[in-house]
Amino acid sequence: MTCPDCGHENIGGMDACDHCGQDLSSIDIPTARGGLQGAIMETPLRDLAPATAVLVPPRAPLAEVVRMMRERRQGSVLVMDGGQLVGIFTERDALTRLTGRTCDLASLQVREVMTREPKVLRDEDTLAAAMHYMAVGNYRHIPILGPGLPPRFVSVRGVLRYLNEHAQ
């Protein structure tokens, strides 16, 4: 749903614009009609069993980070500093920020090429919210943070797997 004030594209069902905070509750809100549409609109991310994220400090050498991603077969790592998420480094970051660059991956730190302040979701956010942010932000991985739980992430692959299993 497009905010009438700032034009920001919000997911249907939002009470306020994610960009400017404008009240959206008076705008017609789509409701789930059951089936796959209902599953997308109502399923909380915790039901997708999000993968536990690989965590690295900002000063981690990029060679080590890439090795960890390859060994664990994960397309992203969360960059944590003192228990706070400060960035995410993804396969796409490697392609867009390292291609054509001559650098020593053993001395280059992940903080120099990570995406800073990534969009973060919570367990109670819906599958629809994750899909919306992935589409609008062109993300393939979004961190999921919550109290008492290890940092996790939702990925396009995880969303597609869930939809395939529940497409009835």
C-alpha positions in Angstrom: 0.0 0.0 0.0 1.4 3.4 -1.0 1.5 6.1 1.6 -0.6 9.0 0.5 1.9 11.5 2.2 5.3 10.4 1.1 4.7 7.8 -1.6 6.6 5.0 0.3 5.5 1.5 -0.7 4.3 -0.2 2.6 3.1 -3.8 3.0 -0.7 -4.1 3.2 -1.9 -4.2 6.8 0.6 -1.7 8.2 -1.0 0.7 10.7 1.6 3.4 10.0 4.0 4.2 7.1 7.3 2.5 7.6 9.0 5.6 6.2 7.2 8.7 7.5 5.0 7.3 10.2 1.7 8.6 8.6 -1.4 6.8 9.9 -2.5 4.2 7.3 -5.3 2.6 9.4 -8.0 4.4 7.5 -6.9 3.0 4.1 -8.5 -0.2 2.9 -6.4 -3.1 4.2 -6.3 -6.4 2.3 -7.3 -9.4 4.3 -6.3 -13.0 3.8 -8.8 -15.2 2.0 -7.4 -18.5 3.2 -5.2 -20.9 1.3 -1.8 -19.8 0.2 -2.7 -16.1 0.4 -3.8 -16.6 4.0 -0.6 -18.4 4.8 1.5 -15.6 3.4 -0.5 -12.9 5.2 -0.8 -14.6 8.6 2.3 -16.9 9.0 4.8 -15.5 11.5 8.4 -15.8 10.6 9.0 -18.2 13.6 7.0 -20.8 11.7 9.6 -20.8 8.9 12.2 -22.2 11.4 14.7 -19.4 10.4 18.3 -20.5 10.1 20.7 -19.5 12.9 23.1 -16.9 11.5 26.8 -17.1 11.3 28.1 -14.2 13.4 31.4 -12.3 12.8 33.0 -9.2 14.4 33.5 -6.1 12.3 37.2 -6.6 12.2 37.1 -10.2 10.9 39.3 -10.8 7.9 37.2 -11.2 4.7 39.1 -14.3 3.7 37.9 -16.0 7.0 34.3 -14.7 6.6 34.1 -16.1 3.0 35.5 -19.4 4.2 32.9 -19.6 6.9 30.1 -18.8 4.5 31.3 -21.5 2.1 31.8 -24.2 4.8 28.4 -23.6 6.3 26.7 -23.1 3.0 25.1 -19.8 4.0 24.8 -16.8 1.7 25.2 -14.2 4.5 26.8 -13.5 7.8 25.7 -11.0 10.4 28.3 -8.5 11.6 27.9 -8.1 15.4 29.8 -5.6 17.6 29.3 -6.0 21.4 26.0 -7.9 20.9 24.6 -5.3 18.5 24.0 -5.9 14.8 26.0 -3.4 12.8 25.8 -5.0 9.3 25.3 -7.9 7.1 27.7 -9.3 4.5 26.2 -11.3 1.7 27.2 -13.1 -1.5 25.9 -10.1 -3.4 28.1 -7.8 -1.4 31.1 -9.9 -2.4 30.1 -9.6 -6.1 29.2 -5.9 -6.2 32.0 -4.6 -3.8 34.9 -6.9 -4.7 34.6 -7.6 -8.4 37.4 -5.9 -10.3 39.1 -4.7 -7.2 42.6 -5.8 -6.3 42.7 -6.5 -2.6 44.2 -8.8 0.0 41.2 -10.7 1.5 43.3 -11.7 4.5 43.8 -8.1 5.5 40.5 -6.6 4.3 38.0 -6.4 7.2 34.4 -7.3 6.7 33.3 -3.9 8.0 34.8 -2.3 4.9 32.5 -4.1 2.5 29.4 -5.0 4.6 26.0 -3.5 4.2 25.5 -1.2 7.2 22.2 -1.0 9.2 20.3 -3.8 7.4 16.5 -4.0 7.7 15.7 -6.3 10.6 12.6 -8.3 11.2 11.2 -10.0 14.4 9.7 -13.5 14.9 6.2 -12.1 15.0 6.5 -10.3 11.6 4.7 -12.1 8.9 5.9 -13.9 5.8 4.1 -11.2 3.8 6.3 -8.6 5.5 9.5 -10.5 4.7 8.4 -11.0 1.1 7.5 -7.3 0.8 10.9 -6.0 2.2 12.8 -8.5 0.0 11.0 -7.3 -3.1 11.1 -3.6 -2.3 14.6 -3.5 -0.9 16.0 -6.1 -3.3 17.2 -8.2 -0.4 17.9 -11.9 -0.4 18.6 -12.2 3.3 17.0 -10.3 6.2 18.2 -10.7 9.9 15.6 -11.7 12.5 16.4 -10.5 16.0 14.5 -11.1 19.2 15.0 -11.2 22.9 16.4 -14.5 24.3 17.0 -16.0 20.8 20.2 -16.2 18.8 20.3 -14.0 15.7 18.8 -15.7 12.7 17.8 -14.8 9.2 15.1 -15.3 6.6 16.2 -15.9 3.0 14.5 -16.0 -0.3 15.4 -19.7 -0.4 13.7 -20.3 3.0 10.6 -18.4 1.8 10.4 -20.4 -1.4 10.9 -23.7 0.5 8.0 -22.8 3.0 5.7 -21.8 0.1 6.5 -25.0 -1.8 5.7 -27.1 1.3 2.4 -25.2 2.0 1.1 -24.6 -1.5 -2.2 -26.5 -1.1 
